[in-house]
Amino acid sequence: MPALAYAHVGNKDVFQEVQAGPYRLFVTVRPPNVIPGVATVEVRSSGPEVKGISITPVPMVGEASKHPPTSDAMARSPQDPAFFSGSLWLMAPGSWKVQFAVTGAAGTASTSVPVPAFALTMLKMNRTLGLILGGLGTLLVIGVAGIVGAAIREARLRPGMQPDAARIRRSWAAAGAALLVVSAAVWAGGKWWNVEAADYADRVYQPLHLTPSLSGDTLHLSVSSYLTDNPRRDRLNSDFLPDHGHLMHLYAIREPGMDAVFHLHPAPTAPGQLAMTLPTMPAGTYRLFGDIVHRNGLPETLITELNVPEGFHGGMLSPEDASALTSPVSENELGPSFHLPDGYTMRWDRPARLRAGQPVRFRFTLLDPQGKPASDTLPYLGMAGHAAFVKADFSAFAHTHPEGSAPMQSLEVANEGGMGAMSGMDQMALGGNADASKPIAPTVEFPYGFPSAGRYRIFVQMKHGATVETGVFDAIAQAN
């Protein structure tokens, strides 16, 4: 699992809704597993007619961000004029963005979507192909030696003449020397290749290391480089960007049943150190997922486990934190309506079928005790809601927002602090002019796609009045 933990655990694809001027774009970016590699990009547009979209991969920060490559035009689907697809190369690991230039009936516009890019694995050569190439390489080495021997033996002979014994001896000596030289070159090339492979393996992504400790009712979290002897200079433990005053969004989910969940926000105490007073929690082992965003816009999800002892008593739940207790995921599947402790209900407009890898808008509505859309719904941490999608075996985790999987801080860096990509709710998340005390619509949507087939549990936070509610839903994603 750690090999797939960047941004969101087991979720390398980016699902994001952005506003490019008058055009609304539902963007899906599927980064490659190896870098350099080709990322695929899909866009579904709404609003005024879009006639063309071009895409450009650009590093988020650094000198290279000032010199973007030539853009590539996306292909428009002949069956669906609102759907575009394309691909682009990501040449180096790190924090990237895909720039979109849109032309259409309402003129031209642009926006950017952040994309974390890391080598997640090393591709191994197929054994059969390796044997074939090895055999051909051996023939090539022998062939070079044979060519050198033949050149010494016969190159200066006149037509019809036969080489004498001395010339033949010299040809064998030259062929042997050539064989040694070529073999040494192959050996040196193999050593060079092994060094390159080891360097690439060192660059295969590993998350920063998160170490928890419990002292009384206080949770201490220490963030450090995964490899202490080779610090990740592009991913420090002291360069986190705040999101509404919080450097980390921490989800604690009890194993194995996912029957207790807490959305918490530890506070920094020193570089790489965070702490908080835990609320009262049921005993058990909790899987911790800590979302952070680096200064260059690169998001990470840090993973660890915490054992909560029997009889643990903590403090009160913070006004900005949330929790839920429900039935284990192994029991009957939770339906599309989740009844909350104070009489409210959260309802999921569940699609008839969910397929792995397919982008979907997950739509949830908060209902009051009378079963009507809640009129006192307020923004929660600057947004209409938060959602966590977690696979039943904990191999996939994604903390998403109403506009998609990219954190607000990453979107801000990608768009150079501007609001061009953000809707009104996004602007609220970034400290816009929206009034956080003014009621908002009781319905929220989350763009997301399950990374693989299997069973998932969805945790959704919405707020009404001073209460943060957590709805819990189960979903089964079918193989695509």
N, C-alpha and C positions, 0 to 999 in steps of 0.2 A: 504493500500500500504506500509506503513513503515515496517510492519511485514515481507515483502518480499524484503526489500531494500538492503540487503547486497550484496556486489560486484556489481551486476547490478540489478536494480529495476525489480522485477517480473521475473527474470531469474536466477534460482538457478543452472541450468545445466552449465557445463564447456565444451566448444568446443575448441580444440587446436590441431594444427599441430606441431609436434616436430620431430627432427632428432635424431635418436638413431644410431650413427655411420653411416653405409651406408643405414639404413632402415628409411623410411619416414612413420610416424604413424599419422593417423587422429584419435584423441582420443576424446571420449565423456564420461564425468563423470556426473552421475546424483546423487547428494548428497541426503540423506534422509531429510524429513521435521522435524524429531525428532532425538535427540541425547541422548544416543547411538542409532545408526540405521545403516541400510545396504545401501551402495552406489553401484549402478550398473555401470559397466565400459564396454565400447565398443571400439574396435580398428579396423581400416581398414588400412592395410599395403600396401605399394608400394615400388618398387625397388627390390632388391634381395629377394628371397623367404624366408619368415619367417616360421619357423617350430614350434616355441613355444614362449609364452610370460607368464611371471609370474609377479604378481602385489603385492605390499606391501604398506599399509598405514603407514605413518610416520609423526609425528608432524614436522613442519618446523624448530622450534627452541626449545631450552630447553633440559633438561637432557634426556627426553624420545626420542628425535630425535637421540640419540646415541645408542639406544637399540631397533631396529626395530623388529616387530614380524616375525613369519614365513611367507614366501610369499605363495600366492595362485596361482595355475596355471589357466590360462584362457582357456576356451573351444574353440576349433577351429570348425568353421562351416563346416559340411560335404558338404554342397552345394556350399559354397564360401570359399576356402582355405585362402583367404586374410583377412577374417573377424573373429575376436575373441571377446568373451564376458566373463564377470566374475562379481564377486561381492566381497565386503569386508566391514568389520565393521569399522565405525568411532565412537570411544568410548567417545570422549570428544569434546566440542565445541572449535573452534579456527582455526588457520591457519595450514592446513595439506598439504601434497603432496603425490601423488601416484607414487611410484617408479616402473619403467618398466624394467625388465630384458629380453632381446630379444636374442633368438638363431635362427640361420638360415644358409642359404647357404654361407653367407659372414662372419660367425663367430658370436661371442657374442658382445652385446653392451647394454648400459643402458641409461636411461634418467628419468626425473621426470616432473610431471605436478602439479602445485599448485592447491589446492582445498579448498576454504573456507567452513567451516562446522559450522552451527549454528542451534539450535532449532528454527524453524520458527513458530511453533504452539504447542498447547497441544491437544493431541488426547482425545476425550471424549468417554466414554463407551456407547455402544449401550443401549438404554433404556430397551429394552426387555431383553437383556443379564443381565443388572443390576438387574432387577426384579427377574430373575431366580436365580442369584447368591445370592441376598438378602434372598430369600426364603430358599435356600439351607443352607445359613449361619445360619439362625434362627433355622432350624432343627438341625444343628450341635451343636449349643449352648444348645438347649433343650436336645439333645442326650447326651452331656457330663454330664449335671446335672442328667439325668436319670441313666446313668452308675454309677455315684458316689452314688446315692441313692440306687440302686440295690446292689452295693457292700457292703454298710453298712447293708442293710436289710437281705441279703441272703448269703453273701460270706462265713460266718463261720457256717452256718447251716449244720447239717448232712442231708444226703439224706432222703427225706420223711418228714422232720420236717417243721412246719409252724412258721413264725416269730411271736413273741408275740407283744403286744401293745407297749411296751417300745422300742423294736427294730424298729418297724414301725415309731414311733415318731422320733427316732434318724435318720432314713433314710430320712425322710422328711426335717429335719433340715439340714442334710448334703447336700441334693440335693439343698435346698435353698441357702446354703452357696456357693456351687459350682456354682450355677447360678449367684450369685452376683460376684464371683471372675472372672468367664469367661466373664460376661458382662463388668466388669471393664477393663479386658484385651482388649476386643473388643473396648471399648471407648478410652482407651489409644492408641491402634493401630490406631484408626481413627484420634486422635489428631496428632500422629506422621506422619500419611500419609498426613494430611492437611499441616503440616509444610514442608514436603518434596515437596508437590505440589506447595506451595507458593514459595519455593526456586527455583524450576524448572521454575515456571512462571516468576520469576525475571531474569532468564537466557535466556528466550525467546528473540530473537534478537530484539533490537531497535537501529537504527542508531544514530551516533553522531548528535547533533542538530546544524543545520546551520541557522544562523540569518543574513539576509541582511539588509543593510541600505544605502540609497542613499543621498549623500551630494553633491549638485551641480551635476557635471558629474562624481563623484567618487563613486564607489561601494565599500562598506566595508562589509566584511564577517567575522562573528564570529563563531568559531567552539567550541562546548562545549559538555560535557557529557549529554546524554539525561536525565539521572536521577542524578540531582545535589547532592542528599544525598547518592548516592551509585555509585561513579565513576567507570567507566569501566577501571580497571587498565590495562587490556590487550589491550585496544584501547584508547590511549591517544590522545589529540588534538595537541600534539607537537612532534610526532615521525614520521612524514611523510617522505617518501623517494622521492627524486626528480626524475623526468623523463625529461631528456634534460633540466634541470634547472628549471622545473616547478613542484611545489608541488601539483597543482590541475589543472585538465582539467575540465573546466566549460562549459556546454551547456545551453544556454538560448533559450527556444522555446516558441513562443507566443501561448497563449491559446485563443480560443479552436481550431483554424484552422490550427495550425502548419505552418503558411504562412510566418513566419520570424524565422530564426535560426541563432545563433551566437555561435561559438566555441572560447572560451576565456581562458586566462591564468592569473588569479590574482596572485600577488606576495606577499610573507609573509612580514608582518610588525612587528609582535611580535608572541610569542607562541600562537597558536590558532586564529591568526588574519591574514587576507589577504585583499588586496585592489588593485584596478586598476581603471584607467580612462576608462569609457565606451565609445564606439564609438556612433555616432548618431544612434538611434534606433526608429522604429515606436512606437507610444504610445500603451499601452495595458498591460495586465497581462502576465508575463512570468513565465513558470515553469523552475526552475533552477535545474540542475543535476550536482553535483560536485564530480568528481572521485578523490579519494586519495588512497594511499597505505601506510600501517603502516610498521614500521621497521621489524616486523616479517613476512612481505610478505603478510599480510592480506589486500585485497582491500575492499573499501567501496564506495558506491555512496550516497552522502548526498543530501537531497531534501528540497527545499523551493520554495517560490514564490516571485516575485519582480514586483511592479507596476511602470511602466515607464509613466510619465505624458505627456499630450499633449504638443507639441512644444519642446520636449526634444532635445537638441543639445549637443553632446559629442565631443570627440576628434577623431583623425584619427584611423582607424583600424590598430592594430599592425601587423608587417610583418608576425608574426607567428599565428595570429588569422584569422578567416574565418567567412563569413556570406553568407546568401542567402535570397532572397525574392521571393515568388512564390504564387501560388493560394492555397486557403484553401483546407484542406484534404477532406472536404465534397463535393467539386465540382468534375468535371470529373477527373478520375484517371490519374495521370501522367504516361506517357508511358515509354518505355525502353530507350528513348533518351532524354536527358535533355540539352537544348541549353543554353550555358553560356553567360554572358554579353559581353565578348570580342570576340565572334565569335567561340570559341571552343565548343565542344560538349562532353558530357560524356554519354557513352553508357553502358547499362546493358544487359548482355547476360541472359535474364530472362528465367528460366525454364518454361516448359509448365504448370506445376502444383507445388504448394507449399503446404506442409502439416505441421501442427503443430507438434513439437517434432522431426521432421526429420532433421538430420544434412545435410547442403547444403554448397557448396562453391559458394559464391556470387561473380561473376566476372564482373569487370567494366574496361572499356577502355577509355582513354582520346584521343579525335580526334582533330586535328588542324582545322583551318577555311576551309581548302580544303577537309576535311573529311577523312584525312589520319591519321594513328596513330601518335600522337605527338612525335616529335623527341627531344623536349626540356624538357621532364618530369624530375623532380628532386625529391629527397626524401623530404617528409613533416614531420618534427619533427623526422627525422631519419628513416622513414618508407616509403613504397610505397604509403601509404594512411591511412586515418582513416575513420571509419564508425560508425554511430549511428543508431540503430534500435529502433524505438519508436512506441508503439501501439497507435492507434488513440485516445483512452480514457486515455492515459498517465499511464496506469497500468503496462506497461513494458517499460524498457529502458535498452539498452546495448551499451556501447562504446567499439568497437572491433578494432583489429589490423589485419594486413595481416596474422599473424600466429594464430590468435584465440582470445578468450575472456579474457585470462589471461594477466594482465599488465606485461610489460617487467621487472619491479622491482621484481614482484612475481616470475617470471621465474628465475631470477638471484639468488634470495634467495633459491629457490627450488633446484637449481643446484649448490649451494655453490659458486656462483660467476663464474662458468665455462661457457663455450659456447657449451657444449655437446648437448643441446637440441635445439640450435638456428641455423637457416639458415643464409646465408650471409646478408639478410635484417635485421634479428634480431640482428646480431652482430653490424650492423650500428646503430640500435636503442640503443644499449648499449655502444656506443662509440668505435666501432671497427675501423678497418683500412680503411673502405670504405670511398670514397671521396664524401662528401655531395654535392659538386658542379658538380659532374660527372653525365651526363644524365643516366636515368635508363629506363627500359621497361615501356611503357605507360599502362600496364595492371596490375591490382591488384585483388587479391582474398581474401575474408573474410569468414572463416568458422563460421557458425552460424546456429541455429535452433530456429524457432519461438516457444515461450513457450506455446502459446495457439492459438486457432483459432481466426480469426478476421482480421481487417484492420490495416496495419502498414505503416509508412512513414520512408524511409531510406535516411539519409543524408551522403554523401560521400565527403571527402576532398582529393584532389590531387593537386599537385603543378607543374606548368611549368614556367620556368624563375623565376621571382620574384612574380608571382601571385599564390595565393592559391585559387583554385576553389572549389565550393560546388555544387555537383549534388544532385538533389532531386528526389526520386522515390517512387511510391506507390506499395504496395503488399498486396494481400489477402491470408492469410493462411487458408487452409481448415482443418476441423476437421480430425484427423487421424483415 
